[in-house]
Amino acid sequence: MTIYHGSDVVIEHPEMLNSDRYLDFGIGFYTTSNREQAERWAEKVCFRNNSNKQIISVYNFDLYKLKDKLKNIEFADANEAWLDFVVLNRSGKKILKKYDLVSGPVADDNVYLTIKLFESGVLNKVETIKRLKIEKLFSQILFYTLESLKYCSFDHYEILPEKING
């Protein structure tokens, strides 16, 4: 399977970096099987870092080789288990069960607004999941351990064309 990572630098050798941001699946190396999602991530990173480069690093990944050897969790869609997992990670609380790899839908900015309504009590869990079902959700794959990164091999990178503002 081909997977992508959007950034403002080429990442031939992915690493586990600490972050002060609370993300969907926790801290690790995020990729996606959707190129469009990787392009959006590259644009966000470029903006956040005040950079002028948007780069997609492309990797080969064999999920089936990993499945028998490492602990992973796969969320097929934005269901109750996914919602609980994302809310827990985004709150900064520690996940007790450790995984090597986590995959499932991305809680992008639009989706996260729905999750915020749930967290604040405006929506209950059933209403939240109902709203999430109509969203276009892209996939993400988090490599949570160095061991899992052994199954992710760099293929090439692509520099995205600069966008003209205005």
Secondary structure as a PSIPRED ss2 file (coil, helix, strand):
# PSIPRED VFORMAT (PSIPRED V4.0)

   1 M C   1.000  0.000  0.000
   2 T E   0.000  0.000  1.000
   3 I E   0.000  0.000  1.000
   4 Y E   0.000  0.000  1.000
   5 H E   0.000  0.000  1.000
   6 G E   0.000  0.000  1.000
   7 S E   0.000  0.000  1.000
   8 D C   1.000  0.000  0.000
   9 V C   1.000  0.000  0.000
  10 V C   1.000  0.000  0.000
  11 I C   1.000  0.000  0.000
  12 E C   1.000  0.000  0.000
  13 H C   1.000  0.000  0.000
  14 P C   1.000  0.000  0.000
  15 E C   1.000  0.000  0.000
  16 M C   1.000  0.000  0.000
  17 L C   1.000  0.000  0.000
  18 N C   1.000  0.000  0.000
  19 S C   1.000  0.000  0.000
  20 D C   1.000  0.000  0.000
  21 R C   1.000  0.000  0.000
  22 Y C   1.000  0.000  0.000
  23 L C   1.000  0.000  0.000
  24 D C   1.000  0.000  0.000
  25 F C   1.000  0.000  0.000
  26 G C   1.000  0.000  0.000
  27 I C   1.000  0.000  0.000
  28 G C   1.000  0.000  0.000
  29 F E   0.000  0.000  1.000
  30 Y E   0.000  0.000  1.000
  31 T E   0.000  0.000  1.000
  32 T E   0.000  0.000  1.000
  33 S C   1.000  0.000  0.000
  34 N C   1.000  0.000  0.000
  35 R H   0.000  1.000  0.000
  36 E H   0.000  1.000  0.000
  37 Q H   0.000  1.000  0.000
  38 A H   0.000  1.000  0.000
  39 E H   0.000  1.000  0.000
  40 R H   0.000  1.000  0.000
  41 W H   0.000  1.000  0.000
  42 A H   0.000  1.000  0.000
  43 E H   0.000  1.000  0.000
  44 K H   0.000  1.000  0.000
  45 V H   0.000  1.000  0.000
  46 C H   0.000  1.000  0.000
  47 F H   0.000  1.000  0.000
  48 R H   0.000  1.000  0.000
  49 N C   1.000  0.000  0.000
  50 N C   1.000  0.000  0.000
  51 S C   1.000  0.000  0.000
  52 N C   1.000  0.000  0.000
  53 K C   1.000  0.000  0.000
  54 Q C   1.000  0.000  0.000
  55 I E   0.000  0.000  1.000
  56 I E   0.000  0.000  1.000
  57 S E   0.000  0.000  1.000
  58 V E   0.000  0.000  1.000
  59 Y E   0.000  0.000  1.000
  60 N E   0.000  0.000  1.000
  61 F E   0.000  0.000  1.000
  62 D C   1.000  0.000  0.000
  63 L H   0.000  1.000  0.000
  64 Y H   0.000  1.000  0.000
  65 K H   0.000  1.000  0.000
  66 L H   0.000  1.000  0.000
  67 K H   0.000  1.000  0.000
  68 D C   1.000  0.000  0.000
  69 K C   1.000  0.000  0.000
  70 L C   1.000  0.000  0.000
  71 K C   1.000  0.000  0.000
  72 N E   0.000  0.000  1.000
  73 I E   0.000  0.000  1.000
  74 E E   0.000  0.000  1.000
  75 F C   1.000  0.000  0.000
  76 A C   1.000  0.000  0.000
  77 D C   1.000  0.000  0.000
  78 A C   1.000  0.000  0.000
  79 N C   1.000  0.000  0.000
  80 E H   0.000  1.000  0.000
  81 A H   0.000  1.000  0.000
  82 W H   0.000  1.000  0.000
  83 L H   0.000  1.000  0.000
  84 D H   0.000  1.000  0.000
  85 F H   0.000  1.000  0.000
  86 V H   0.000  1.000  0.000
  87 V H   0.000  1.000  0.000
  88 L H   0.000  1.000  0.000
  89 N H   0.000  1.000  0.000
  90 R H   0.000  1.000  0.000
  91 S C   1.000  0.000  0.000
  92 G C   1.000  0.000  0.000
  93 K C   1.000  0.000  0.000
  94 K C   1.000  0.000  0.000
  95 I C   1.000  0.000  0.000
  96 L C   1.000  0.000  0.000
  97 K C   1.000  0.000  0.000
  98 K C   1.000  0.000  0.000
  99 Y C   1.000  0.000  0.000
 100 D C   1.000  0.000  0.000
 101 L E   0.000  0.000  1.000
 102 V E   0.000  0.000  1.000
 103 S E   0.000  0.000  1.000
 104 G E   0.000  0.000  1.000
 105 P E   0.000  0.000  1.000
 106 V C   1.000  0.000  0.000
 107 A C   1.000  0.000  0.000
 108 D C   1.000  0.000  0.000
 109 D H   0.000  1.000  0.000
 110 N H   0.000  1.000  0.000
 111 V H   0.000  1.000  0.000
 112 Y H   0.000  1.000  0.000
 113 L H   0.000  1.000  0.000
 114 T H   0.000  1.000  0.000
 115 I H   0.000  1.000  0.000
 116 K H   0.000  1.000  0.000
 117 L H   0.000  1.000  0.000
 118 F H   0.000  1.000  0.000
 119 E H   0.000  1.000  0.000
 120 S C   1.000  0.000  0.000
 121 G C   1.000  0.000  0.000
 122 V C   1.000  0.000  0.000
 123 L C   1.000  0.000  0.000
 124 N C   1.000  0.000  0.000
 125 K H   0.000  1.000  0.000
 126 V H   0.000  1.000  0.000
 127 E H   0.000  1.000  0.000
 128 T H   0.000  1.000  0.000
 129 I H   0.000  1.000  0.000
 130 K H   0.000  1.000  0.000
 131 R H   0.000  1.000  0.000
 132 L H   0.000  1.000  0.000
 133 K H   0.000  1.000  0.000
 134 I C   1.000  0.000  0.000
 135 E C   1.000  0.000  0.000
 136 K C   1.000  0.000  0.000
 137 L C   1.000  0.000  0.000
 138 F C   1.000  0.000  0.000
 139 S E   0.000  0.000  1.000
 140 Q E   0.000  0.000  1.000
 141 I E   0.000  0.000  1.000
 142 L E   0.000  0.000  1.000
 143 F E   0.000  0.000  1.000
 144 Y C   1.000  0.000  0.000
 145 T C   1.000  0.000  0.000
 146 L H   0.000  1.000  0.000
 147 E H   0.000  1.000  0.000
 148 S H   0.000  1.000  0.000
 149 L H   0.000  1.000  0.000
 150 K C   1.000  0.000  0.000
 151 Y C   1.000  0.000  0.000
 152 C E   0.000  0.000  1.000
 153 S E   0.000  0.000  1.000
 154 F E   0.000  0.000  1.000
 155 D E   0.000  0.000  1.000
 156 H E   0.000  0.000  1.000
 157 Y E   0.000  0.000  1.000
 158 E E   0.000  0.000  1.000
 159 I E   0.000  0.000  1.000
 160 L C   1.000  0.000  0.000
 161 P C   1.000  0.000  0.000
 162 E C   1.000  0.000  0.000
 163 K C   1.000  0.000  0.000
 164 I C   1.000  0.000  0.000
 165 N C   1.000  0.000  0.000
 166 G C   1.000  0.000  0.000
